[in-house]
């Protein structure tokens, strides 16, 4: 099992003159620390216009800065929106980042999932999956060392050689964001890594990992010519402290994360109030006062707790065969010093046990991909719902605004 860290760059109101600069500098310092501690991945989203929930419209800028402060950690687009970016610009961004990072890029792709984001780019909710698929078919040949032209239903591109080319050949590893659980099977069928969400149970993880690898090995249908990436990652809320009580106290931002996610994904068409007319932080505080039990319950899930509590939770997922756990603790007003302490404590007391098993896991995966191990075809119907908090509505996705599905 490998471990990553995840960034939406959340910034609840009220905002000061220096708030966004400090947000970015703290996050870069956290990535630098994670690299020194031996974490494997740093993932950064792309979002547009989602006040307080995410102030991260240009992830390649953040990741490029991180690349100059780190040596080993993989730098992941989690994700680039293929619906709101021209494929040629995407190929250029990915290649340039791969060059300045000396070949450490992970190329995550997605659709976008709110009219708040898609509308200003003249994209709609009804055909975003088709636009995404056309974007994949258009962008992937651009990494090859030759001229390329394309005439698809959504993207047109005259004969050009897109420059520069990435360090990694034929291209950086591919991932797709999975907001709806069913998208995991689609990712396997497309031969792309599944960059996901929080499972509620080890049984759920077990079922969907089986669905992914069975689709990958038995029913793979690529969208075009690209190198497959058999991997499944799970994003989890995270805060590690000496006691469970202290971890939960330090992780209150997780509840705000869920609340703000529900705010942006819960409305019809996912279109929200006019800019500057709503303080999500004030709305969240009012909801928390009205729903204290739900707010408290939100902090019992994920990987929030003492080293022993988190270790116990992770052990339940070992038989699920998830490839990577992505830790999310930059959320709400979680303090920079607490995030750093959490990363240090986890790396010292929890992570070594699970990274030591990576060799055995890779051998299992090799045998699955070679069809030496036949995985059971598990009915995923009982494992299609996840719930969270936020204005009394269910949350069906963890990072839905950037995800496919």
C-alpha positions in Angstrom: 0.0 0.0 0.0 1.3 3.5 -0.9 0.2 6.8 0.5 -0.5 10.2 -1.0 -1.8 13.6 0.2 -4.6 15.5 -1.4 -5.3 19.2 -1.9 -8.5 21.2 -2.7 -7.0 24.3 -1.2 -10.0 25.2 0.9 -10.4 28.7 2.3 -13.4 29.4 4.4 -14.5 33.1 4.9 -13.7 35.6 6.2 -10.8 36.3 3.9 -7.9 38.6 4.7 -5.6 40.4 2.4 -3.0 37.7 2.9 -5.2 34.6 3.2 -4.7 33.1 -0.3 -0.9 33.6 -0.3 -0.6 32.0 3.1 -2.9 29.1 2.0 -0.6 28.3 -1.0 2.6 28.7 1.0 1.4 26.4 3.8 0.3 23.8 1.3 3.7 23.9 -0.5 5.5 23.5 2.9 3.3 20.5 3.6 4.1 18.8 0.3 7.8 19.5 1.0 7.5 17.9 4.4 5.6 14.9 2.9 8.4 14.3 0.4 11.0 14.3 3.2 8.9 11.9 5.2 8.5 9.4 2.4 5.0 9.9 1.1 4.6 8.7 -2.4 2.1 11.1 -4.1 0.8 14.7 -3.8 -2.5 15.2 -5.6 -3.9 18.6 -6.6 -7.4 19.3 -8.0 -8.6 21.7 -10.7 -11.7 23.7 -9.7 -13.1 27.0 -10.9 -15.3 29.5 -9.1 -16.1 27.4 -6.1 -15.7 29.9 -3.3 -14.4 28.6 0.0 -14.6 25.0 -1.2 -11.5 25.2 -3.6 -9.2 27.9 -4.6 -7.2 25.8 -7.1 -7.9 26.7 -10.7 -4.3 26.1 -12.0 -2.9 23.0 -10.4 0.0 22.8 -12.7 1.4 26.1 -11.2 1.1 24.7 -7.7 2.6 21.3 -8.7 5.5 23.0 -10.6 6.3 25.0 -7.5 6.1 21.8 -5.4 8.5 20.1 -7.9 11.3 22.5 -7.1 10.9 21.9 -3.4 10.8 18.1 -3.5 12.9 15.2 -4.8 10.9 12.0 -4.9 7.2 12.5 -4.4 5.0 11.9 -7.4 3.0 15.0 -8.5 -0.6 14.2 -9.5 -3.2 16.1 -11.4 -6.3 15.1 -9.5 -7.6 16.1 -12.0 -7.3 18.2 -15.1 -10.8 19.0 -16.5 -10.8 17.9 -20.1 -14.1 19.6 -20.6 -12.9 23.1 -19.8 -9.4 22.9 -21.3 -8.4 22.5 -24.9 -6.6 19.1 -25.3 -3.5 20.8 -26.8 -3.1 23.1 -23.8 -3.5 20.0 -21.5 -0.8 18.1 -23.4 1.5 21.2 -23.1 0.8 21.6 -19.4 1.4 17.9 -18.6 4.6 17.7 -20.6 6.1 21.0 -19.2 5.4 19.8 -15.6 6.9 16.4 -16.4 10.1 18.2 -17.6 10.5 20.5 -14.6 9.8 17.7 -12.2 12.2 15.2 -13.9 9.4 12.8 -14.8 7.2 12.7 -11.7 3.8 13.6 -13.1 0.6 11.5 -12.7 -2.0 12.6 -15.3 -5.5 12.5 -13.8 -8.4 13.5 -16.0 -12.0 14.3 -15.4 -15.2 16.0 -16.6 -16.1 18.6 -14.1 -19.5 18.1 -12.4 -21.2 21.4 -11.7 -22.8 24.1 -14.0 -21.0 26.7 -11.8 -17.7 25.4 -13.3 -18.8 24.2 -16.8 -21.2 27.0 -17.7 -18.6 29.8 -18.2 -16.7 27.6 -20.6 -19.8 26.9 -22.7 -20.1 23.3 -21.5 -23.2 21.6 -20.2 -24.0 18.8 -17.8 -25.9 16.7 -20.3 -23.0 15.8 -22.6 -19.9 16.2 -20.4 -19.1 12.5 -20.5 -19.1 12.5 -24.3 -16.9 15.7 -24.2 -14.5 14.0 -21.8 -14.2 10.9 -24.0 -13.5 13.1 -27.1 -10.9 15.0 -25.1 -9.1 11.7 -24.2 -9.0 10.7 -27.9 -7.7 14.0 -28.9 -5.0 14.6 -26.2 -3.3 11.2 -26.0 -1.8 11.2 -29.6 -0.3 14.6 -28.8 2.3 13.1 -26.6 3.8 11.1 -29.5 6.8 12.5 -31.4 5.0 13.4 -34.6 2.5 15.8 -36.0 -1.2 15.1 -35.3 -4.6 16.3 -36.5 -8.0 15.5 -35.1 -11.6 15.9 -36.2 -14.0 14.8 -33.4 -17.5 15.8 -32.4 -16.3 18.3 -29.8 -12.7 19.0 -30.5 -11.0 19.9 -33.8 -7.2 20.2 -34.2 -5.2 21.0 -37.4 -2.0 19.2 -38.2 0.6 20.3 -35.6 3.4 18.8 -33.5 2.5 19.6 -29.8 5.6 20.6 -27.9 7.4 19.8 -25.6 7.1 16.1 -25.0 7.1 14.6 -21.5 10.0 12.8 -19.9 7.9 9.7 -19.2 7.3 7.6 -22.3 4.9 7.1 -23.9 3.2 9.5 -21.4 2.7 9.9 -17.6 0.4 7.4 -15.9 -3.3 8.0 -16.6 -6.0 8.3 -14.0 -9.6 9.2 -14.0 -11.5 10.7 -11.1 -14.4 8.5 -9.9 -17.1 10.4 -8.1 -19.9 7.9 -8.6 -19.0 4.4 -7.5 -20.0 2.9 -10.9 -17.3 4.9 -12.5 -14.7 2.6 -10.9 -15.8 -0.2 -13.3 -15.6 2.2 -16.2 -12.1 3.2 -15.2 -11.1 -0.5 -15.3 -12.8 -1.0 -18.6 -10.9 1.9 -20.1 -7.6 0.7 -18.7 -7.1 3.8 -16.6 -6.2 4.2 -12.9 -9.3 4.9 -10.7 -8.7 8.0 -8.6 -11.4 8.0 -6.0 -13.4 8.6 -3.0 -13.9 7.3 0.5 -15.3 3.8 1.0 -17.4 3.4 4.0 -16.3 -0.2 4.7 -13.7 -2.7 3.8 -16.4 -4.9 2.3 -17.4 -2.0 -0.1 -13.7 -1.6 -1.0 -13.3 -5.3 -1.6 -16.3 -5.4 -4.0 -15.3 -2.4 -6.1 -11.6 -3.4 -6.3 -12.8 -6.7 -7.7 -15.1 -4.9 -10.1 -12.2 -2.7 -11.3 -9.7 -5.5 -11.9 -12.2 -7.8 -13.5 -13.2 -5.0 -15.9 -9.5 -4.3 -16.5 -8.5 -7.9 -17.3 -11.7 -9.2 -18.9 -13.6 -6.3 -20.5 -11.0 -3.7 -21.3 -12.0 -1.3 -24.1 -9.6 1.6 -24.4 -10.8 4.9 -25.8 -7.7 5.2 -28.0 -4.0 4.1 -28.0 -2.5 4.7 -24.6 -0.6 2.8 -22.0 -2.8 1.2 -19.4 -2.4 2.0 -15.7 -3.9 -0.7 -13.4 -4.3 1.2 -10.1 -7.0 2.1 -7.7 -6.7 4.8 -5.1 -8.9 5.8 -2.2 -9.2 9.3 -0.9 -9.8 9.4 2.9 -10.4 12.1 5.4 -7.3 12.2 7.7 -6.0 13.5 10.9 -3.5 11.7 13.2 -2.9 12.8 16.8 -1.8 11.2 20.0 -5.4 10.5 21.0 -8.7 10.0 19.2 -10.2 13.0 20.9 -7.3 15.3 20.0 -7.4 14.1 16.3 -11.2 14.8 16.1 -10.8 18.2 17.6 -8.1 19.1 15.1 -10.0 17.7 12.2 -13.2 19.8 12.3 -12.4 21.1 8.8 -13.4 17.6 7.5 -17.0 18.4 8.5 -16.8 21.7 6.6 -15.4 19.9 3.6 -18.4 17.6 3.5 -20.8 20.5 4.1 -19.3 22.6 1.3 -19.2 19.7 -1.0 -22.9 19.1 -0.4 -23.6 22.7 -1.0 -22.0 22.7 -4.5 -23.2 19.3 -5.6 -26.7 19.1 -4.0 -28.7 21.7 -6.0 -30.4 21.2 -9.3 -27.8 21.6 -12.0 -25.4 22.2 -9.2 -25.6 25.9 -9.7 -25.3 28.1 -6.6 -26.0 31.5 -5.4 -24.4 34.6 -6.9 -20.7 35.2 -6.0 -20.1 36.8 -2.6 -23.7 36.5 -1.5 -23.3 33.4 0.8 -20.7 32.7 3.4 -20.3 28.9 3.4 -18.5 29.1 6.8 -21.4 31.0 8.4 -23.9 28.5 6.8 -21.8 25.7 8.1 -21.7 27.1 11.6 -25.5 27.4 11.6 -25.9 23.9 10.4 -23.5 22.6 13.0 -25.5 24.3 15.8 -28.7 22.8 14.5 -27.2 19.3 13.9 -24.6 18.7 16.7 -24.9 14.9 16.6 -24.4 14.7 12.8 -21.4 17.1 13.0 -19.9 14.9 15.7 -20.6 11.7 13.7 -18.8 13.1 10.7 -15.5 12.9 12.5 -15.8 9.2 13.4 -15.2 8.1 9.8 -12.1 8.2 7.6 -8.6 7.9 9.0 -9.1 10.3 12.0 -7.6 9.2 15.3 -4.6 8.0 17.2 -1.9 6.0 15.4 -3.4 2.8 16.8 -6.9 3.7 15.7 -5.8 4.5 12.2 -3.6 1.4 12.1 -6.6 -0.7 13.0 -8.7 0.9 10.3 -6.1 0.4 7.6 -5.6 -3.3 8.5 -9.2 -3.9 7.6 -8.5 -2.7 4.0 -5.5 -4.9 3.5 -7.5 -7.7 2.0 -9.4 -5.2 -0.2 -6.1 -4.7 -2.2 -6.4 -0.9 -2.7 -3.2 0.3 -4.3 -3.0 3.7 -2.7 -4.6 5.6 0.2 -4.7 9.4 -0.4 -4.9 11.4 2.8 -7.0 14.6 2.9 -6.5 16.9 5.9 -6.2 20.3 4.3 -9.8 21.1 4.9 -11.8 24.0 6.4 -9.7 25.8 9.0 -7.5 22.8 9.9 -4.3 24.4 11.3 -1.1 24.2 9.3 0.9 23.0 12.4 -1.7 20.3 13.1 -1.5 19.1 9.5 2.3 18.9 9.6 2.2 17.1 13.0 -0.3 14.7 11.6 1.9 13.8 8.6 4.9 13.3 10.8 3.1 11.1 13.4 1.5 8.9 10.7 4.8 8.6 8.8 6.7 7.6 12.0 4.2 5.2 13.6 1.7 3.9 11.0 3.0 4.1 7.4 6.0 1.8 7.7 3.9 -1.3 8.5 1.9 -0.9 5.3 4.6 0.2 2.9 6.6 -2.9 4.0 3.8 -5.0 2.3 4.1 -3.3 -1.1 6.2 -6.1 -2.6 3.6 -8.7 -1.7 0.8 -6.5 -3.0 2.6 -6.0 -6.4 3.1 -9.7 -6.7 -0.6 -10.3 -6.1 -1.4 -7.6 -8.8 1.0 -9.2 -11.2 -0.8 -12.5 -10.9 -4.2 -10.9 -11.3 -3.2 -9.0 -14.4 -1.7 -12.2 -15.8 -5.0 -14.0 -15.1 -3.1 -16.4 -12.8 -5.6 -15.3 -10.1 -9.3 -15.2 -11.1 -11.2 -12.7 -8.9 -14.7 -13.4 -7.9 -17.4 -11.4 -9.9 -19.0 -9.7 -6.9 -22.5 -8.1 -7.2 -21.8 -4.4 -6.4 -25.5 -3.5 -6.1 -25.4 -3.4 -2.3 -22.3 -1.1 -2.4 -23.5 1.8 -4.5 -24.4 4.3 -1.8 -22.3 6.5 0.4 -23.7 9.2 2.7 -22.3 12.2 4.4 -23.4 15.5 6.0 -24.5 18.8 4.8 -27.9 20.6 5.0 -29.5 17.2 5.6 -28.8 15.9 2.1 -26.8 12.8 1.1 -23.3 13.2 -0.3 -22.8 10.8 -3.1 -19.3 11.8 -3.9 -16.2 12.9 -2.0 -14.6 15.1 -4.7 -17.4 15.3 -7.1 -17.0 18.7 -8.6 -13.9 17.6 -10.4 -14.8 14.0 -11.1 -16.2 11.9 -13.9 -19.6 10.5 -13.3 
